[in-house]
Amino acid sequence: MKGYQMSRRSKTEYWKAIYWRYRRAPKPEKHQILNEFCRTCRYHRKYAIRKLNGPPPPVGRPKPVSRQHRGFTYDPVVLSILRDVWEVAGYPWSVRLQALLPVWLPWIRFRYELTPHQEAQLLAISPRQIDRRLQGFKRHLAKRIYGRTKPGTLLKHQIPIRTEHWEVKGPGWVEIDLVSHSGNSADGQFIYSLNLTAIYSGWVETIAVLGKGQRGVLAALEALVERLPFVLCGIDSDNGSEFINDYLLAYCRKHHLQFTRGRPYKKDDNAHVEQKNWTHVRKLLGWQRYDSPRALRVMNALYANPLRIMMNWFQPSVKLLKKRRVGSRLVRQYSAAQTPLDRLPQSAALQLLKDEREKLNPFELARHIEQQLRAIWELANEHHSPRHVPQLKLGYLFK
């Protein structure tokens, strides 16, 4: 008995004890036995009648079912290495982590001195198994908070609204957005991060700009365009006045770029860049206020070199291929995880970037990112920053 409820084994033994007595008893006595059987085992009356009038219970004690427990397939050293790589890479999703391991393998092999057996285990682990093994170490991330950009009103009638997602078949089409680093106060001048995200490849370029003046944002955008490894074809933005203005419109017309905007208050229209706002900016820098020229220089040093290389060369990502509704559930199908560099069309310039990637150590990149992030955090304006912010663990940990 477990509390007030009998165990299944006890019910079976009680059924065996009364089965033949019930079958041989006269009708009035059967009525009493049936009532007692229902009250004791908490059975429905019809179920109890079927059980007592059905086939007799088996003779003898049933043999216990022997369950063969699988042993640990993966070496604890391999799981420890997997956790280290997961932390250094910025806690990627298990599918992305599995795709990341072959790219990082030369440096993992050098850093941890893997045996052939351990290397085979590390490459054979599945995304679902990664989720199981890392379940105890996963932590809840802070709720994403977006910037303070407001819809603009200037020249809206000249810039068409993109009412459907671009069905792009190649690089060149990008989304842009600003991420505010204002802390608790939007007064005065503070730093914004300008994010440029390629829809086809997931390539991301970021630059910090002090204030969101129209000329300053345009100059920052031109600097980002110079870094792109592909030719720019079109730009899509939100309705902020930093984008909806004469300067950016004239720039797009001069360079024959398609310029569109999303619907007001519909962040899903710019879903690609909104997602990168979290992974490339907010997750690393938090919600502190940065408003000094020195912070601007350090942030741009981070965006221009180590973080850009880490995210575009060494971090695989997935793309949504299609989604369909099955009953009340929305089933999404994703592409195989690839780095933005590997997703770009093959060319001579692209091959040079891949050759350069072979010479870089992602663990060293992670260490540089860690150092620069700590330097940036030291430059936050604590007077106008949130006082009770949950302690964020840096996305790039170097051990």
N, C-alpha and C positions, 0 to 999 in steps of 0.2 A: 504494500500500500504506500502511495506517495501522497501524504496529507489525507484528503477526503476521497481521493480517486484511486481506484485499483490499477495496478500495472497490467499490461497486456498478458504477461505470463500468469498472473494470479487469476485473471478472468478465464484463461484457457483451462487452468487446473480446476476451477470451480465448475466450468461447463462439463468437463470430463466426469466430475464427481456426481453430477445430477442427471446426466444424459439418460442412462439406462433406467434410473429410478423414475424419471419422468415418462419414459416410453411404456413402463410396466404399470404405472399407477392408474387408478380409476379416474374418471373425468373430474369429480369434485377436488380430488387431491392434485390433479394436474393444474387446476386453476390456481391453487395455493403456491405450488412450486414455481409456476410461471410468474406470479406476482413477486415472489421473493427474488427470482432471477433478475427481473427487470429493475427492482429497487437496488439490489446489491451491485450489479454491473452497470447501472444507468443506461440500459439498452432500451431502444424503442420496442414496443410490444410486438409489432409485426416482425421486426428483425429477430427478436428472441424466439418467436414461434418458428420462423424459418430455420433458425440455428438448432433448435431442439428437435424439429421434425426432419432435419436434413440428414446427410450421411453421418455415420458415427465418427467420433474422434479417433485419431490414429492411436494404435496401441504402442506403448513404450515411450520412452523419453526422446523428443526430437533432438537430433544432433545439432549442436551449435554451428552456425555458419562461420567458417573461418575467413577472416578478411586479411588479405595480404596488403600490408602497408608498404607503399613505395618508399624507398630510402631517399636521401638527399642526392639529387642528380648533380648539383652544381657544387664545385669546390668553394668553401667559405672564402678563400683568397680571391676567387673570381668575383664573388658577390661584393666583396669589399672594394675591389677595383671598379666594378660597375657603379657602386655608390659614389666613389670619388669622381669618376668621369661625369656622372649625372650632376653632381654639385658644381664641378668646374665649368660645365657647359651651360649652367644657368637653369637647371631643373627642367629640361625639355620633356615633352610628352613621350610616352614609351615608344610610340611608333617612330617619332623623330630620333629618339635615343638609339633605337636599333639601327636606323639608317646612318647615324653619326659614327657608330663604332668602326665600320670599315674605313671611313675617311681618317679617323684619328689613330688607326691601328699602328702605323709606324712609330708614332711618338708614345703610344701606350706600351708598345713592345720595348722601347728604349727605357722608359721611365720605370716600369714595374718588372722587367726581366721575365716575361711570361714564358712558361714552358709550352711546347706544342699542344699538349693536352688542354692546358688552361686557355690558350688562344682559341682552340676549337670550341670550347664551352662558351667563351665570351661571344663568339660570332653566331653560335647556334641558339642562344636564348631568345625566346619569342617575346613580343610586346606584352602579351597577357602575363607571362611569367615575370617580366620586369615589374609590372604593376604589383604582383604578389610579393616579390622580394623587397620592393622599396616601400611597401605600404606603411610599415612602421616608422618610416623617416619622412613621409610626406607631410607638409604643413599647409595650412590654409593661407592663401594669399589675400591681401587686403582688397577690399572692394574697389573696383576701378572708379576713379573720379576724373572727369574730363575738364578741359580748359574753360576759359571764360569768354571765348569769342562769341560775338553777337551777330545776328544776321545783318548784312549790309543792304542798302537800298539803292546805291548808285549803279547806274547802267545795267540793271537787272534785265531790262527788256532786250538788251543787245547780246546777252549771254544765255544761250538756251539751257533749259533744264533737261538733265539726262533722266528720262523716265524709265529706262531699263538698263540692266547691267551690260557693259561692253563685252561682246563675244570676241575677245581678242585671240588671235592665232599666232601672235609674235610679240616681241618686246616693243616698247616705245610709248605705251599708254600708262599714265601714272595718275595717282591721286595725291593731293597735298593737303596738309592741315597743320595748325599750330597747337602746341601744348603749352599751357600756361604754367609758369613757376612763380606764382604770386603769393603762395602761402595763404594766410588768413585775410590778407588785405589786397584789394585790387587798386589801391591808391598808388600814385607815383609811377615811376618807370621800373620795370623788372624784365627778366629774361623770358623769352619764349624759345621753344624748340620747334623748328620747322622740319616736318617729316615729309619725305617724298617716297612713295611706295609704288613700285611697278606691279601692275595687275598680273601680267603673264608669268613673270619669274619670281615675284616676291622680293626683288632687290630693293633695299632700303638705303636711302641717303638722308642724313640728319645734320642740321647745323643750328647753332644757337644764335639768336639775334636779340639785341637789347631794344625792347619796345616792339610795337607792331606797326610802325609807320609804313606807308605804302612803298616808298622808295627803298627803305631798308629791307623789307620783305622781298621786293623784286631783286635787289642785289644779292641777297642770300640765295634766292631761287636760281639765279644765274650761276652762282658758285656751285650749287648742287648739280646743275645740268652739265657742267664741265667735268664732273667726276663720273658720270654715267658711262658704262661700257657699251651703250647702245644709243641709237639716234632717237631723240624725243619726237613723238608724233602727236600726242594729245595730253591735255591737262584737265583734271576734274577736281573741283574744290567745293567747299561749303559756301554759305552765303555771307561770310564775314567780310567786313569792309576792307580788310587787309588784302583780299583777293579780288573782290568785285570793285575794280577801279580802272581808271584810264591807263595807268602805267602797265599793268599786267595785260590788259586787253590789247594795247598797242604792241607789246612784246610778242604776244601770240600771233597777231596779224603779220608782224614783220617777219617772223620765222615760220609762217604757214603752219601753225599749230592749232589743232582743234581745242577749243576752250568751252567746257560745259560746267554746270554747277548742279548740286543736288537740290532736293526739295527742302524748304525751310523746316527745321525741327525734325528732320528725318535722318538720323545718324546712320541708319542701315544703308543709305544711298552711297556712303563712303566707308563701307565696312572694312575694306582692305587696310586703309590707312588708320582707321580707328583701332583695329587690332594691333597694329604695329606701334601705335602711340603707347599702348600698355607695355608690350614686350621690350621695346627699344628705348623707352624714355621713363615712363612712370614707374615701372617695376624697379628701375635702377636708382632713380633720383628721388623717388617719393613725392611728397606734397610740400616740401620745404620751399621757402622763398629765396630766390637768388636774384640779386639786383646790382652786383658790383662788376666793374670791368674785369677784375681779376678772375671772378667766377666765369665770366663769359669766355675768357681765353682758355681756361682749364677745360671747360665743357667742350669747346671746339676742338681742343687737342684730343679729347677722348673720342668725339664723333668722327674726326677726320681720319684717324688711323686705326687704333687697336679694335675699337668696337665695330667699326665698319667692316674690317677684315674678318673678325670673329663671326658676325652675323651673316655676312654674304658668302663667305668662303667655307666656313666650317660648320654652320648650323643648318641642318636639313629642315625643311618645312613641307607641309602637305597642302594640296589645293582641292577645293570642293568641286567634284565633277558633276554630280547631280543629286537631287533629293526627291523623295517620293513619300507620300503618306500611306501608311499601312494601318488602317483602323484609326486609332487615336494617336499613333506614334508617327513621328517624322524621321524617316530613315535616310541618312546621308551617306554618300559614297565618295571616298577621297582617292586621290591619286597616290602613287608611291612617293615616299618621302625623298626629296632631293634638296641639295643646297641651291640657293639662287644662282650661283656660278655654274653649276652643272645643268641647270634648267635652260640656260641661254643657248641659242643656236651656235653651232660650231663655227669658229672663224680663227684666223691667224692671231688676232689680238686676244681672243679668248684663250687660246692655247698658251700664250705668254703668261696670262694670269694663272692658269692651272700649273704651269711650270714653276711659277713663283710660290704658289701655295705649297708645293712639295718641299720647299726650303724653310717653311715657317713651322714653329712648334706651337700648337694651340694652348699648351699648358703655360708657356711663357707669355702668350697673349693674355691669358686669363690673369696671370700675376700682374701684368701692367695695367689691365683694366681695374683690378682690385685696388692698386695703389692710387690710380687717378680718381676712382670713385671716392675713396677716403679723403683725398685732397679736396674734392668738390664738396663733400658733406661738411668739411671744416669751414667752408666759405658761406654756408647758409646764413641768412638773416634770421637769427633765432627770435628776435623781437616780434616779427610778423609771421612766424611759422607756427604750425599746430603744436600745442603743448603736450597733448596726450596722444601722440602718434604711436601705434604699435611698433615695437622694435623690429624693423625689417632686417632680415638676414640678406647680406649682399648676394646678388645673383651669381657672382663669380667668386668662388672660394678657391684659394690656392693653398694646398697643404704640402 
